[in-house]
Amino acid sequence: MSEARKTAATSATDTDYRLEGGKTGIDAIREITSYLGRDVPALILSGDASPARLKEVTASGHRLLHKPLDAVRLEEEIEAVLAETSQEAARETTSTATR
């Protein structure tokens, strides 16, 4: 895949926590990040509200959303994670420009 397509291909991702083959959403996000060669804002959805799951996802740096989740809430969360990413990129650009 060309560098331009890698950049444009994924703005953000959402994934379930539990995936096939014993993998987790955290594993999937790592694979996407590795493939693209850059961080990708991500949301992890799970019906598992255990403290251990919360701790694991929080440590990964991704947001955990508990199911069931309606479409409006999911859209709001996607918009929020994209806005945070845009703000972080703007801060980095400003910081780099002032050096």
For each residue, the residues with C-beta under 8 A, 3 or more apart:
1: 5 6 9
2: 5 6
3: 6 7
4: 7 8
5: 1 2 8 9
6: 1 2 3 9 35 36 37 38
7: 3 4 36 38
8: 4 5
9: 1 5 6 36
10: 13 32 36 40
11: 40 41 82
12: 40 41 42 43 78 81 82 85
13: 10 28 29 32 40 41 42 43
14: 42 43 44 45 74 78
15: 19 25 28 29 42 43 44 45
16: 19 25 44 45 46
17: 24 25 26 44 45 46 48 53 57 64
18: 24 25 46 48
19: 15 16 23 24 25 27 28
20: 23
21:
22:
23: 19 20 27 28
24: 17 18 19 27 28
25: 15 16 17 18 19 28 29 42 44 45 46 62
26: 17 29 30 44 56 57 60 62
27: 19 23 24 30 31
28: 13 15 19 23 24 25 31 32
29: 13 15 25 26 32 33 40 42 44 60 62
30: 26 27 33 34
31: 27 28 34 35
32: 10 13 28 29 35 36 40 42
33: 29 30 36 37 38 39 40
34: 30 31 37
35: 6 31 32
36: 6 7 9 10 32 33 40
37: 6 33 34
38: 6 7 33
39: 33
40: 10 11 12 13 29 32 33 36
41: 11 12 13 81 82 84 85
42: 12 13 14 15 25 29 32 62 63 81
43: 12 13 14 15 62 63 65 74 77 78 81
44: 14 15 16 17 25 26 29 57 60 62 63 64 65
45: 14 15 16 17 25 64 65 66 67 69
46: 16 17 18 25 49 53 57 64 65 66 67
47: 66 67 68
48: 17 18 53
49: 46 53 54 66
50: 53 54
51: 54 55
52: 55 56
53: 17 46 48 49 50 56 57 64
54: 49 50 51 57 58 64
55: 51 52 58 59
56: 26 52 53 59 60
57: 17 26 44 46 53 54 60 62 63 64
58: 54 55 61 64
59: 55 56
60: 26 29 44 56 57
61: 58
62: 25 26 29 42 43 44 57
63: 42 43 44 57 77 81
64: 17 44 45 46 53 54 57 58
65: 43 44 45 46 69 73 74 77
66: 45 46 47 49 69
67: 45 46 47
68: 47
69: 45 65 66 73 74
70: 73 74
71: 74 75
72: 75 76
73: 65 69 70 76 77
74: 14 43 65 69 70 71 77 78
75: 71 72 78 79
76: 72 73 79 80
77: 43 63 65 73 74 80 81
78: 12 14 43 74 75 81 82
79: 75 76 82 83
80: 76 77 83 84
81: 12 41 42 43 63 77 78 84 85
82: 11 12 41 78 79 85 86
83: 79 80 86 87
84: 41 80 81 87 88
85: 12 41 81 82 88 89
86: 82 83 89 90
87: 83 84 90 91
88: 84 85 91 92
89: 85 86 92 93
90: 86 87 93 94
91: 87 88 94 95
92: 88 89 95 96
93: 89 90 96 97
94: 90 91 97 98
95: 91 92 98 99
96: 92 93 99
97: 93 94
98: 94 95
99: 95 96
